[in-house]
Amino acid sequence: MASLNRALLVATACPRWRPAQRLGLQALAGAAGPKAEKNVPYQRTLKEEAQGPGAASRGPSQPLPSTASVVVIGGGSVGCQTLYHLAKLGVAGAVLLERERLTSGTTWHTAGLLWQLRPSDVEVELLAHTRRVVSRDLEEETGMHTGWIQNGGLFIASSRQRLDEYKRLMSLGKAYGVESHVLSPAETKVLYPLMKVDDLYGTLYVPQDGTMDPAGTCSTLARAAVARGARVIENCTVTGIRVRTDDFGVRRVAAVETEHGSIQTPCVVNCAGVWAGAVGRMAGVKVPLVAMHHAYVVTERIEGIQNMPNVRDHDASVYLRLQGDALSVGGYEANPIFWEEVSDKFTFGLFDLDWDVFTQHIEGAINRVPVLETTGIKSTVCGPESFTPDHKPLMGEAPELRGFFLGCGFNSAGMMLGGGCGQELAHWVMHGRPEKDMYSYDIRRFHPSLTAHQRWVRERSHESYAKNYAVVFPHDEPLAGRNMRRSLLHEELLGQGCVFQERHGWERPGWFSPQGPAPVLEYDYYGAYRKRPHRDYAYARLLADEYTFSFPPQHHVIQKECLACRGAAAVFDMSYFGKFYLLGPDARRAADWLFSANVSRPPGSTVYTCMLNHRGGTESDLTVSRLAPGTQACPVAPAFEGDGYYLAVGGGIAQHNWCHITTVLQDQRFRCQLVDCSEDLGLISIQGPASRAILQEVLDADLSDAAFSFSTHQLVQAAGHLATGTGMRSCGLMTAPWRPAWPSPASSSLPSPSWAVRPWRSSGLRASAGASCASLWRKRCPCLGWKPSGGTARWWAMCGGPTSGSPWTRPSPTATSVTPVAGRSPWTS
């Protein structure tokens, strides 16, 4: 019987950077390494039934219906939860298709942990619902036990910052009725006698955390769904998604094709896990996820471990799951193995464990529970899991195809989040939107150019995996997938010492360092995969200074930026904003439907307003400018027939807003089009008491109150270049922002807009990032001149409040609710 210590000694004796694929259990066994079978630790799985007599020639478990209201593809945790909640909502004729048996993909080997506290109020609610379903609802409905075990959860704090994070989690839990306790090291020792506690600052104990059984949970979910009229069809492989184009040029789901026939349906939910990308390609939908090996080992019996809580030692990047009288040991490493060629024949499968990769988890586990040093290894579990660029699931209707929903990319947390997400996804399918604020899971949070960029998806997914157990600081920024999109002023701002923030691929100004330029370098994978890590990396060093829950060292620098803006002026590069044109005969009707304020004002008017959904809820806030018909072939003054509006949308919600407006145009059949000029136009905001005087030097227009009144816009010449200027309200002694928009060289023959930065030098205008100003200066004035906005914040002096504080993602180039007929205007009947 091999021990964990033996595994550690053998693995550390091997060369550190040998190719991971060549070092597996067999290689270590040949070197007198640990010998353990590959097998999951559950008493019951569905694998035996799937591999029974006649399995090779077995057809679908029941005949396929000719039609279905909804087809769910994938019989794992999320697929079964979605079907169950669709049935509970009264959806008749819902069908789940599974190519093999339920759980056969990735669910069957999952650890099944459920931790109720996460640093998000929405996720706490989602986890609470999952717990209710598996611990109470299913057993009451079916009389079957799902395999739920409530043994509690224990988070380990090896640093003061980690303990501060746990205290915040406990406070959040109190608001949602989740019982939790911060324990001292001595109290932790009483609770968990086998644990080493002399290096701890404390722990967070959640008594009602526990574990789930994959086979028991999914089987019970399927039985409950079938009892409500749903159908579960196993051994039925999906081979294609049939798409139709309606009379208005909109692509919609028409049918699902299988090896045994087709099912006509207007709605498909892709819950295929690791294989979700392949299902997406069948429909022309991009699914931004990657497949990686994810592993844990199961120990032999440990005396005294019975009834102990599950453990997460985030600083050691390891978890310990109670498995009867043994433990399962796993975690997240910095050098995970990518599954490069995802096989569609991989069912109930496991990989050989790579001990060289797994070594770090053994070290952390032995340090926390020393008895593991002499404990034997009973089995290894290394299977595929899907991971996404921000370690959040992919949910909601795909922008490319109406009726095609995603419920995948759960980052090894499909069992834990499945109940809550299945409920929201079912509500999304039935009512067109979820009940909760699911924006952080919505596929529309990603711009299409990023989801199609394989390097970006791979880099960001790796970093998110490697940092999964890192402390969640409020001002953290990724190092992977950077410099995907940059404004025309990027190099100028970088030279001024700008420290950039990343939002959906866009480099957004954050603050200015007096130490000089700090460029973001190519991703080094934290030194993994034989990559040479960057040395003396200025940007990473500045970012590390912000890893705190208190004021960062550069707090005084940002203070000076705020004071400079309030006392004189500052320029804000806001080119990451979404910039759309709503044009056509029905543009006015569409605007009246979309926006809460009256935007049907004379051309030249600019209105700050909310954008609404069909339930009267708010989707976002934005500025809407009524346009006069133009005749110039220029992004600043487009030519159009009918009515026209220019929309300036917060960067972080631009893609979401684009999809929402497009959906409204399609569903209401408005004869108008939405045109994206986000990359064709730059946008700067000049703010402060001196902003009017500074701009007057470069604009040919009269900026007096009489000539350029509040909430109006004009087409002006800026240093000889055509631009649109928007005048805003003043706030006390502060002159509110003037926002010129100019065409970028990419869309015209104009030179780079050096006039936009020239006032910095000629008038002492200070370059300011703006994203940090309001987060540190919490002042408020009667017109909300200072207000936090989103995760970070921006000083906004417009009457009525800020725009959204997240950065811009560029939406698709054009959306229209009609398809032009060749040789004829799309506006003629």
Secondary structure, DSSP 8 states (H G I E B T S, - for coil): --BHHHHHHHHHHS-TTS-GGG-SHHHHHHTT----EE--S-S--SHHHHTSTT-TT---SS---SB-SEEEE--SHHHHHHHHHHHHTT-TTEEEE-SSSTTTTTGGG---EE----S-HHHHHHHHHHHHIIIIIHHHHHS-----B---EEEEE-SHHHHHHHHHHHHHHHHTT---EEE-HHHHHHH-TTS--TT-SEEEEETT-EE--HHHHHHHHHHHHHHTT-EEE-S--EEEEEEEE-TTS-EEEEEEEETTEEEE-S-EEE--GGGHHHHHHHHT-----EEEEEEEEEE---TT-TT--EEEEGGGTEEEEEETTEEEEEE--SS--B--S--TT--S------HHHHHHHHHHHHHHSGGGGG-BEEEEEEEEEEE-TTS--EEEE-TTSBTEEEEE--TT-HHHHHHHHHHHHHHHHHHSS-SS--GGGBGGGS-HHHHT-HHHHHHHHHHHHHTTTS---TT----SS--SB--TTHHHHHHTTEEEEEETTEEEEEEE-TT---------GGG-TT----SS-HHHHHHHHT-SSS--TTHHHHHHHHHHHHHT-EEEE-TTSEEEEEEETTHHHHHHHHBSS-----TTBEEEEEEE-TTS-EEEEEEEEE---B-S-BTTB-B-SSEEEEEEE-GGGHHHHHHHHHHHHHHHT-S-EEEE-TTTEEEEEEESTTHHHHHHHHBSS--STTTS-TTEEEEEEETTEEEEEEE---BTTB---EEEEEE-GGGSS----GGGTHHHHHS--EE---TTHHHH-----TT--S-B-SSSB----STT----SS------SEEESS---TTS-TT--
